[in-house]
Amino acid sequence: MILISESLMVGYYINSNDDVKLQLNKKLSEKKYTVKDSTLSYRQINSLGASAMLQDERENERGWRKFSFKDLVYLYTILEFRKYGIENDLLQELRDDFYKHNKGTAKFSDVDHVLLLVLGTVKISLILTADGRSWFVDTGYQTVVDSNYHSYTLINFNEIVRKVWKLTKGEDSKFPSHNNLVELMANFSQSSKVSDKENEILDILRNKNYSLVTIKKKDKNTFNVYGELEKNTEGMTEIELIESMKEKDFTNIKITKRDGKIVSYKLEDVYKI
């Protein structure tokens, strides 16, 4: 549940239309991180999945799990509560806060709104009570929870988000402090942990012409990437075959010959990145 002053909500959303909020929410929900980014073990992740505490959007059980920025914030939040011995039965409402869309705003969950606030200038605390109620509150509304509960577990939600920001954007990336979503959108779009070198490798992996891509790490900062492409030589003369080989500066070639005829050849393009 969100207990945040209306003035803070309005002040932060000012000059930001629904389209900007949807675009930023889409970036926060984009699945591009792995189990290693979560700091949890595969066994812990599988356990959360088996207990319905984690969304599973894989096509099959053998597929690789992918996580979004929001997913990682969720996992880090669970890890924080684990430090206090809190188990899954008290975290059901917290899970819904992250992933259950509101009836009035079907495109956003409670945490979708909270993340947009935290990534700006609003300080948010996450409170979990002994009966499993979760509350995202600003400083002014914490007294409301105080009046209804004698004790609870409180964590600094901003620090959780900041940890994930550093993890995904790099230690040197400055945490945003913008007062509207248009500026935040520009910041989030420009900040990326993926380097130009990594993007170059990703482009090769996405090349549909390659049936096999092999990446070998030469040293700390250098990679050799091999893209295998099999070609049919039907109707091709030996001269044409030799000419086609000259088109590449770095290529490994495997030729298959049957009954004195070249029937196919494999080109393995070599990229030094």
C-alpha positions in Angstrom: 0.0 0.0 0.0 1.2 3.5 -0.8 0.9 6.3 1.8 2.6 9.2 0.1 1.6 12.9 0.4 -0.5 14.0 -2.6 1.7 17.1 -2.9 4.8 15.0 -3.4 3.0 12.8 -6.1 1.8 15.9 -8.0 5.0 17.7 -7.6 7.0 14.9 -9.0 4.7 14.0 -11.9 4.5 17.7 -13.0 5.3 18.3 -16.7 5.2 14.5 -17.3 2.4 13.0 -19.4 1.2 9.3 -19.3 3.3 8.5 -22.4 6.5 9.4 -20.6 5.5 7.4 -17.5 4.7 4.4 -19.7 8.1 4.6 -21.5 10.0 4.9 -18.3 8.0 2.1 -16.7 8.8 -0.1 -19.7 12.5 0.5 -19.3 12.3 -0.4 -15.6 10.5 -3.6 -16.5 12.8 -4.6 -19.4 14.2 -8.2 -18.9 17.9 -7.9 -19.5 19.7 -9.0 -16.3 20.6 -12.5 -15.2 20.6 -14.6 -12.0 24.2 -13.5 -11.3 23.0 -9.8 -11.2 20.6 -10.7 -8.4 23.3 -11.9 -5.9 21.0 -14.9 -5.1 22.0 -18.5 -5.9 20.2 -20.5 -8.6 18.8 -22.6 -5.8 17.3 -19.6 -4.0 15.8 -18.3 -7.2 14.2 -21.7 -8.0 12.9 -21.8 -4.4 11.2 -18.4 -4.8 9.8 -19.5 -8.1 8.4 -22.8 -6.7 6.7 -20.9 -3.9 5.1 -18.4 -6.3 7.1 -15.5 -4.9 8.7 -14.9 -8.3 7.2 -14.4 -11.7 8.4 -16.9 -14.3 8.0 -15.8 -17.9 10.3 -18.4 -19.4 8.9 -20.5 -22.3 10.0 -23.7 -20.5 11.8 -24.7 -17.3 15.1 -25.1 -19.0 15.2 -21.6 -20.3 17.4 -18.9 -18.7 15.7 -16.6 -16.2 15.9 -12.9 -17.1 15.2 -10.0 -14.7 14.3 -6.4 -15.0 15.5 -3.4 -12.9 12.2 -3.7 -10.9 12.7 -7.5 -10.5 16.2 -6.9 -9.0 14.8 -4.3 -6.6 12.2 -6.9 -5.6 14.9 -9.5 -5.0 17.1 -7.1 -3.1 14.2 -6.1 -0.9 13.5 -9.8 -0.1 17.1 -10.3 0.8 16.9 -7.3 3.2 13.9 -8.8 5.0 15.6 -12.1 5.1 18.2 -10.5 7.4 15.5 -10.2 10.0 14.3 -13.8 9.6 11.2 -12.9 7.6 9.8 -15.7 5.4 7.6 -15.9 2.4 4.3 -16.1 4.3 4.7 -12.5 5.4 5.8 -11.2 2.0 2.7 -12.0 -0.1 1.4 -8.5 0.0 4.8 -7.1 -0.8 4.9 -9.4 -3.9 1.5 -8.0 -5.0 2.7 -4.4 -4.5 5.4 -5.1 -7.1 3.4 -7.1 -9.7 -0.3 -6.7 -9.2 -1.7 -3.9 -11.3 -4.2 -1.5 -9.7 -7.8 -1.5 -10.9 -7.8 2.3 -11.4 -4.4 2.4 -13.2 -4.2 -1.0 -14.9 -0.8 -0.3 -16.4 1.0 0.3 -13.1 1.5 -1.5 -9.9 2.1 0.3 -6.6 5.8 -0.2 -6.9 5.8 1.2 -10.4 4.7 4.5 -9.0 7.1 4.3 -6.0 10.1 3.6 -8.2 9.5 6.7 -10.3 9.3 8.7 -7.1 12.4 7.2 -5.5 14.4 7.7 -8.7 13.7 11.4 -8.2 13.8 13.3 -5.0 11.3 11.6 -2.8 12.5 9.6 0.3 10.4 6.4 0.8 10.5 3.9 3.7 9.1 0.4 3.3 7.4 -0.9 6.4 6.4 -4.5 7.0 4.1 -5.3 9.9 3.9 -8.6 11.9 0.6 -9.5 10.0 2.2 -9.1 6.6 1.0 -5.7 5.7 3.5 -3.7 3.6 3.4 0.1 3.4 5.4 2.5 1.2 5.4 5.7 3.1 7.1 9.2 3.1 8.2 10.8 6.3 4.9 12.6 6.9 2.7 9.5 6.7 4.9 7.3 8.9 2.9 8.6 11.9 -0.2 7.0 10.4 1.4 3.5 10.6 2.7 4.4 14.1 -0.8 5.0 15.3 -2.0 1.6 14.2 1.1 -0.6 15.0 3.3 -0.8 18.1 6.2 -2.3 16.1 7.2 -3.1 12.6 10.3 -3.7 10.4 11.4 -0.6 8.4 13.9 -0.4 5.6 15.2 2.5 3.6 13.7 1.7 0.1 15.8 4.4 -1.5 19.0 2.6 -0.5 17.7 -0.7 -2.1 17.0 1.1 -5.4 20.4 2.9 -5.2 22.2 -0.5 -4.8 20.4 -1.8 -7.9 21.2 1.4 -9.8 24.9 1.0 -9.0 24.8 -2.7 -10.0 23.1 -2.1 -13.3 24.6 1.2 -14.3 28.1 0.9 -12.8 29.7 2.1 -9.6 30.7 5.5 -11.2 27.2 6.2 -12.4 25.6 9.1 -10.5 22.2 8.2 -8.9 19.5 10.5 -10.5 18.1 13.4 -8.6 15.6 14.9 -11.0 12.3 16.6 -10.1 10.3 15.4 -13.2 10.0 12.3 -15.3 11.1 13.9 -18.5 14.6 14.6 -17.1 14.7 11.2 -15.4 13.8 9.5 -18.7 16.8 11.1 -20.4 19.1 10.1 -17.5 17.9 6.5 -17.5 18.2 6.2 -21.3 21.8 7.6 -21.3 23.0 5.6 -18.4 24.0 2.0 -19.2 26.4 -0.6 -17.9 26.7 -2.1 -21.4 29.9 -0.8 -23.1 30.5 -0.2 -26.8 32.5 -3.4 -26.9 29.6 -5.4 -25.4 27.2 -3.8 -27.8 29.4 -4.9 -30.7 29.4 -8.5 -29.4 25.6 -8.3 -29.0 25.2 -7.2 -32.6 27.1 -10.3 -33.7 25.0 -12.6 -31.5 21.8 -11.1 -33.1 23.0 -11.7 -36.6 20.6 -14.4 -37.9 23.0 -15.5 -40.7 25.2 -17.2 -38.1 24.3 -20.7 -37.1 26.9 -20.7 -34.3 28.7 -17.9 -32.5 31.7 -18.6 -30.2 33.2 -16.0 -27.9 36.7 -16.5 -26.5 38.3 -14.1 -24.1 41.8 -13.4 -25.2 42.8 -11.3 -22.2 41.1 -8.9 -19.7 39.8 -6.5 -22.3 40.0 -8.4 -25.7 37.7 -10.9 -27.2 37.8 -13.1 -30.3 34.3 -13.7 -31.6 33.7 -16.4 -34.3 30.5 -16.4 -36.4 29.9 -19.6 -38.3 28.1 -19.4 -41.6 27.4 -22.5 -43.9 27.1 -21.9 -47.6 25.8 -24.1 -50.4 28.2 -24.3 -53.3 25.8 -25.7 -55.9 26.5 -24.2 -59.3 29.6 -22.3 -57.9 32.9 -22.6 -59.7 36.2 -23.0 -57.9 37.2 -19.5 -59.0 34.0 -18.0 -57.6 34.6 -19.9 -54.4 38.1 -18.4 -54.1 36.8 -14.9 -54.9 34.2 -15.2 -52.2 36.9 -16.0 -49.7 38.8 -12.8 -50.5 35.9 -10.7 -49.2 36.9 -11.3 -45.6 40.1 -10.1 -43.9 39.8 -12.7 -41.0 38.0 -16.0 -41.8 38.4 -19.6 -41.0 37.2 -21.9 -43.8 36.1 -25.5 -43.9 35.4 -27.1 -47.2 33.5 -30.3 -47.7 34.2 -32.3 -50.9 32.4 -35.5 -52.2 33.2 -37.5 -55.3 35.7 -34.9 -56.4 33.2 -32.1 -56.0 33.0 -29.3 -53.5 29.5 -29.6 -52.0 29.6 -27.0 -49.2 31.9 -24.8 -47.2 31.7 -23.2 -43.8 32.9 -19.7 -43.2 33.8 -18.7 -39.7 34.1 -14.9 -39.6 36.6 -13.8 -36.9 36.1 -10.5 -35.1 38.8 -9.1 -32.8 37.0 -6.9 -30.2 
